[in-house]
Amino acid sequence: MMKNEFKEGEVVRSKFNPTLNLVISRHIPPIYYCRKQNKPSCKEVAYFENELLSYNIKNINVVTSDNRLS
């Protein structure tokens, strides 16, 4: 059984917009449903685990530089 990397209520960031803080509202494998941290009443957005980054990554520019869309 695989362990989920992120838990409900945890703050994360998307690889596609790493400056935006998201809160995991629920997890229905393999999808994580997130809301903007500063706007909890906004619509949920769905992400796969590999599209999310831990909030506490120290150098976000290095991590995301290889993940830019062409």
N, CA, C and O of each residue as an XYZ file, in Angstrom:
280
protein
N       0.845     -1.195      0.000
C       0.000      0.000      0.000
C       0.879      1.244      0.000
O       1.798      1.367      0.810
N       0.587      2.167     -0.920
C       1.376      3.390     -0.997
C       0.897      4.404      0.031
O      -0.296      4.519      0.311
N       1.833      5.117      0.569
C       1.512      6.171      1.523
C       1.316      7.479      0.756
O       2.104      7.808     -0.130
N       0.275      8.213      1.096
C       0.048      9.508      0.460
C       1.122     10.492      0.893
O       1.476     10.560      2.070
N       1.628     11.242     -0.049
C       2.656     12.215      0.289
C       2.065     13.410      1.035
O       2.715     13.983      1.909
N       0.847     13.781      0.692
C       0.218     14.961      1.284
C      -1.033     14.558      2.064
O      -1.711     13.590      1.720
N      -1.319     15.311      3.107
C      -2.479     15.052      3.970
C      -3.513     16.162      3.798
O      -3.177     17.274      3.391
N      -4.758     15.859      4.107
C      -5.813     16.875      4.073
C      -5.478     17.988      5.053
O      -5.051     17.724      6.177
N      -5.672     19.235      4.629
C      -5.371     20.392      5.454
C      -3.954     20.910      5.276
O      -3.628     21.993      5.762
N      -3.109     20.157      4.590
C      -1.714     20.562      4.380
C      -1.615     21.637      3.294
O      -2.358     21.610      2.312
N      -0.695     22.574      3.482
C      -0.442     23.625      2.498
C       0.595     23.113      1.511
O       1.651     22.617      1.905
N       0.282     23.238      0.215
C       1.167     22.797     -0.855
C       1.200     23.876     -1.934
O       0.524     24.900     -1.835
N       2.002     23.621     -2.968
C       2.064     24.517     -4.124
C       2.001     23.673     -5.385
O       2.415     22.514     -5.394
N       1.482     24.263     -6.439
C       1.430     23.602     -7.730
C       2.740     23.844     -8.471
O       3.311     24.930     -8.372
N       3.220     22.857     -9.204
C       4.425     23.048    -10.013
C       4.191     24.087    -11.103
O       5.141     24.716    -11.568
N       2.940     24.274    -11.516
C       2.610     25.189    -12.587
C       2.463     26.632    -12.114
O       2.578     27.559    -12.917
N       2.210     26.834    -10.819
C       2.107     28.171    -10.235
C       2.638     28.089     -8.801
O       1.859     28.096     -7.848
N       3.970     28.011     -8.651
C       4.553     27.761     -7.329
C       4.452     28.920     -6.340
O       4.821     28.763     -5.176
N       3.968     30.065     -6.772
C       3.811     31.180     -5.834
C       2.451     31.158     -5.146
O       2.223     31.911     -4.199
N       1.550     30.304     -5.613
C       0.196     30.224     -5.056
C       0.114     29.108     -4.021
O       0.391     27.947     -4.325
N      -0.265     29.462     -2.807
C      -0.430     28.461     -1.743
C      -1.803     27.805     -1.874
O      -2.821     28.479     -2.031
N      -1.804     26.489     -1.806
C      -3.028     25.701     -1.886
C      -3.181     24.867     -0.625
O      -2.189     24.497      0.004
N      -4.407     24.574     -0.260
C      -4.688     23.701      0.881
C      -5.393     22.464      0.349
O      -6.369     22.563     -0.396
N      -4.889     21.295      0.738
C      -5.524     20.039      0.328
C      -6.856     19.936      1.069
O      -6.882     19.875      2.298
N      -7.953     19.916      0.327
C      -9.259     19.813      0.978
C      -9.725     18.364      1.082
O     -10.436     18.001      2.020
N      -9.322     17.534      0.113
C      -9.641     16.108      0.193
C      -8.759     15.348     -0.789
O      -8.195     15.923     -1.720
N      -8.656     14.052     -0.560
C      -7.853     13.197     -1.418
C      -8.634     11.948     -1.750
O      -8.964     11.153     -0.870
N      -8.927     11.781     -3.027
C      -9.572     10.575     -3.527
C      -8.608     10.024     -4.569
O      -8.570     10.504     -5.702
N      -7.821      9.005     -4.180
C      -6.737      8.532     -5.047
C      -7.183      8.343     -6.487
O      -8.251      7.785     -6.738
N      -6.390      8.793     -7.420
C      -5.080      9.430     -7.295
C      -5.145     10.962     -7.299
O      -4.123     11.615     -7.509
N      -6.310     11.536     -7.072
C      -6.495     12.985     -7.203
C      -6.492     13.680     -5.844
O      -7.085     13.198     -4.879
N      -5.805     14.833     -5.794
C      -5.842     15.735     -4.640
C      -6.693     16.936     -5.036
O      -6.453     17.556     -6.073
N      -7.675     17.262     -4.222
C      -8.519     18.425     -4.461
C      -8.037     19.550     -3.554
O      -7.932     19.378     -2.339
N      -7.744     20.702     -4.152
C      -7.143     21.817     -3.415
C      -7.943     23.092     -3.607
O      -8.649     23.269     -4.600
N      -7.811     23.976     -2.626
C      -8.399     25.324     -2.688
C      -7.294     26.327     -2.406
O      -6.305     26.005     -1.747
N      -7.464     27.540     -2.906
C      -6.503     28.600     -2.611
C      -6.495     28.845     -1.111
O      -7.551     28.877     -0.480
N      -5.315     29.018     -0.541
C      -5.197     29.176      0.909
C      -5.910     30.429      1.393
O      -6.574     30.392      2.429
N      -5.791     31.520      0.681
C      -6.390     32.773      1.139
C      -7.827     32.961      0.670
O      -8.448     33.974      0.993
N      -8.376     31.995     -0.097
C      -9.765     32.059     -0.559
C     -10.408     30.673     -0.454
O     -10.647     30.021     -1.471
N     -10.684     30.227      0.767
C     -11.226     28.869      0.942
C     -12.603     28.654      0.322
O     -13.021     27.510      0.140
N     -13.314     29.730     -0.006
C     -14.630     29.561     -0.617
C     -14.546     29.372     -2.134
O     -15.565     29.126     -2.779
N     -13.351     29.485     -2.708
C     -13.163     29.295     -4.151
C     -13.395     27.841     -4.541
O     -13.375     26.939     -3.704
N     -13.610     27.645     -5.813
C     -13.809     26.319     -6.382
C     -12.557     25.454     -6.194
O     -11.433     25.948     -6.282
N     -12.764     24.165     -5.938
C     -11.648     23.233     -5.805
C     -11.009     22.987     -7.174
O     -11.675     23.008     -8.208
N      -9.703     22.756     -7.142
C      -8.955     22.405     -8.336
C      -8.315     21.048     -8.089
O      -7.800     20.795     -7.000
N      -8.343     20.171     -9.093
C      -7.823     18.809     -8.948
C      -6.395     18.714     -9.469
O      -6.061     19.273    -10.513
N      -5.555     17.993     -8.721
C      -4.159     17.771     -9.094
C      -3.785     16.325     -8.836
O      -4.318     15.680     -7.933
N      -2.855     15.824     -9.649
C      -2.207     14.556     -9.343
C      -1.053     14.855     -8.393
O      -0.562     15.983     -8.353
N      -0.618     13.861     -7.631
C       0.444     14.062     -6.650
C       1.718     14.618     -7.286
O       2.389     15.459     -6.688
N       2.059     14.158     -8.492
C       3.296     14.623     -9.124
C       3.212     16.060     -9.633
O       4.214     16.600    -10.103
N       2.046     16.689     -9.552
C       1.884     18.087     -9.948
C       2.000     19.038     -8.756
O       1.947     20.256     -8.927
N       2.158     18.485     -7.550
C       2.213     19.293     -6.340
C       3.599     19.289     -5.724
O       4.356     18.326     -5.852
N       3.913     20.386     -5.054
C       5.177     20.536     -4.332
C       4.887     20.777     -2.863
O       3.877     21.385     -2.508
N       5.762     20.305     -2.031
C       5.668     20.586     -0.605
C       5.823     22.092     -0.388
O       6.599     22.740     -1.091
N       5.111     22.637      0.552
C       5.161     24.077      0.825
C       6.537     24.531      1.279
O       6.936     25.659      0.986
N       7.271     23.686      1.985
C       8.515     24.106      2.606
C       9.760     23.861      1.754
O      10.854     23.715      2.300
N       9.618     23.815      0.433
C      10.794     23.714     -0.435
C      11.542     25.039     -0.373
O      10.954     26.105     -0.553
N      12.854     24.959     -0.114
C      13.640     26.172      0.124
C      13.898     27.007     -1.134
O      13.758     28.229     -1.088
N      14.266     26.391     -2.236
C      14.567     27.156     -3.440
C      13.613     26.748     -4.553
O      13.932     25.882     -5.368
N      12.466     27.360     -4.585
C      11.399     26.989     -5.504
C      11.801     27.186     -6.964
O      11.335     26.438     -7.823
N      12.646     28.162     -7.274
C      13.049     28.406     -8.667
C      13.850     27.246     -9.236
O      13.678     26.900    -10.405
N      14.701     26.654     -8.460
C      15.499     25.517     -8.925
C      14.610     24.326     -9.177
O      14.789     23.631    -10.177
N      13.671     24.070     -8.316
C      12.787     22.917     -8.440
C      11.909     23.032     -9.665
O      11.704     22.042    -10.367
N      11.388     24.205     -9.938
C      10.417     24.366    -11.024
C      11.047     24.695    -12.370
O      10.349     24.626    -13.381
N      12.313     25.044    -12.438
C      12.927     25.436    -13.703
C      12.902     24.302    -14.722
O      12.820     24.569    -15.921
N      12.970     23.059    -14.289
C      12.929     21.918    -15.194
C      11.508     21.505    -15.560
O      11.319     20.653    -16.428
N      10.520     22.089    -14.917
C       9.126     21.673    -15.130
C       8.312     22.668    -15.953
O       7.089     22.548    -16.026
N       8.952     23.622    -16.555
C       8.218     24.625    -17.328
C       7.625     23.986    -18.584
O       8.219     23.087    -19.179
N       6.458     24.463    -18.970
C       5.830     23.970    -20.179
C       6.510     24.594    -21.384
O       6.852     25.777    -21.360
N       6.708     23.823    -22.429
C       7.364     24.327    -23.641
C       6.362     24.988    -24.552
O       6.728     25.474    -25.622
